Amino acid sequence: MHPTELTPLVEPLLQIARSAGEQVIAIYNADEIGERLKADQSPVTLADLAAHNSLAPALKQLADWPVVSEEDEASLAFRKTAIRFWLIEPLDDIL
């Protein structure tokens, strides 16, 4: 894929990221972040889940590429098999 083919994705991606970011900020502004442990004993917060649940379907709709996210363990296999994929890094990890 030539970089110029990605140009039309920039504005929609910014909107998708802003929407997910607003959801994460709303959770962090609340009293309870809702942290719990996943099956592998790593922590997950409501913000992690909100980011994933907002980003994954929106990205999939934008371009029909697999979505890789640590909140969807099954998706991690796409890292090795897909030519291109969306990669979600939890937004709350960077706050």
C-alpha positions as MATLAB code, in Angstrom:
seq = 'MHPTELTPLVEPLLQIARSAGEQVIAIYNADEIGERLKADQSPVTLADLAAHNSLAPALKQLADWPVVSEEDEASLAFRKTAIRFWLIEPLDDIL';
ca = [
       0.000    0.000    0.000;
       1.396    3.355   -1.008;
       1.419    6.036    1.729;
      -0.845    8.280   -0.358;
      -3.533    5.594   -0.110;
      -3.578    6.163    3.647;
      -4.256    9.909    3.384;
      -8.066    9.523    3.244;
      -7.907    7.621    6.534;
      -6.286   10.450    8.515;
      -9.380   12.535    9.335;
     -11.612    9.559   10.192;
      -8.810    8.129   12.356;
      -8.508   11.396   14.242;
     -12.252   11.369   14.927;
     -12.127    7.745   16.089;
      -9.158    8.456   18.374;
     -10.766   11.584   19.832;
     -13.975    9.722   20.589;
     -12.120    6.911   22.346;
      -9.977    9.429   24.205;
     -13.050   11.258   25.465;
     -14.401    7.997   26.842;
     -11.109    7.232   28.600;
     -10.904   10.733   30.102;
     -14.504   10.459   31.348;
     -13.627    7.248   33.173;
     -10.506    8.785   34.710;
     -12.522   11.781   35.835;
     -14.937    9.439   37.616;
     -14.285    8.145   41.101;
     -13.696    4.505   40.174;
     -11.501    3.251   37.308;
     -12.753   -0.314   37.801;
      -9.448   -2.169   37.653;
      -9.582   -5.950   37.723;
      -7.410   -8.863   36.623;
      -7.735  -10.671   33.324;
      -7.300  -14.445   33.037;
      -3.538  -13.982   32.595;
      -3.476  -11.938   35.836;
      -2.662   -8.683   34.042;
      -4.743   -5.649   35.014;
      -7.551   -4.271   32.904;
      -9.501   -1.108   33.641;
     -12.829    0.204   32.497;
     -10.804    2.660   30.421;
      -8.950   -0.196   28.697;
     -12.236   -1.839   27.839;
     -13.906    1.402   26.762;
     -10.993    2.203   24.462;
     -11.056   -1.263   22.937;
     -14.845   -1.315   22.552;
     -14.818    2.090   20.894;
     -11.796    1.625   18.655;
     -12.112   -1.967   17.425;
     -15.446   -1.733   15.593;
     -14.748    1.768   14.274;
     -11.363    0.751   12.849;
     -12.792   -2.423   11.335;
     -15.490   -0.358    9.636;
     -12.969    2.183    8.348;
     -10.803   -0.443    6.642;
     -11.555   -4.133    6.756;
      -8.259   -5.123    8.357;
      -7.936   -7.346   11.405;
      -7.796   -5.535   14.750;
      -5.059   -6.572   17.185;
      -5.659   -5.558   20.780;
      -4.422   -6.891   24.092;
      -8.058   -6.774   25.262;
      -8.888   -9.447   22.662;
      -6.421  -12.263   23.233;
      -7.553  -14.186   20.131;
      -6.657  -11.192   17.960;
      -2.956  -11.470   18.830;
      -2.553  -14.244   16.228;
      -3.096  -11.669   13.459;
       0.292  -10.107   14.282;
       1.966  -13.100   12.647;
      -0.401  -13.785    9.769;
      -1.904  -10.528    8.484;
      -0.134   -8.334    5.962;
      -1.644   -5.254    7.605;
      -3.733   -4.814   10.708;
      -4.941   -2.204   13.150;
      -3.029   -2.251   16.431;
      -4.720   -0.884   19.536;
      -2.532    0.169   22.430;
      -4.677    0.961   25.461;
      -5.116    4.707   25.647;
      -5.102    4.822   29.414;
      -1.555    3.411   29.489;
      -0.286    6.704   28.079;
      -2.170    9.057   30.406;
];
